[in-house]
Amino acid sequence: MTDQAGEGRFQALLESAVQAYEKQPGTTLPDSGNSLAMQLQRCHSVDDIATLMQDQAQSFNDLRQRDRMFKSIKTTVSILSPIYSVASVGLVRRKVLIACFNL
């Protein structure tokens, strides 16, 4: 019984906060069902919010890991690109020399 009363108070507080936010000039909640604000609006308990926040934290952590991976790839490419350029110029020169002497 206490949980239902607590959930009711929580829902009322959340709805009040959303209404107060929307009354601010120039601010509206996004229509996207995937936005954090809309997801929070669908939460009915503290556990729902905790789960949502954990999911958001995990998504952010995944994004940071992907960002680190792309930075590593970019660094590797920036190192290999000049090496490839030098090697390809050397290959072209070699082919030209071979072609000249095979005439």
C-alpha positions, 0 to 999 in steps of 0.5 A: 500500500505504501508503494502505491502511495509513493508511486502516486506522489512520484507521478504527481511530482514528475507531471508537475515538473514536466508542466513547469518545464514546458511553461518556460519560454522557448522550451518544449519536450521533444516529440520523440518517444525515445527522448530522455524526457519522454522516457522519464515521463513514462516512469512510474517508480523510483526503480523505473528511473534508476533502470532508465538512468543505468541504461543511459549511463551504459549507452554513454559508456558505449559511446565513449568506448566507440569514440576511443576506438575511432580515435585509435583507428584515426591515429593508426591511419594517420601513421600508415598513410604517409608510409603508404604514400612513400611505399607507393611512390617507391613502387611506381619508380620501381615499375618505371625503371623496370619498364625503361630497362625492359624496352 
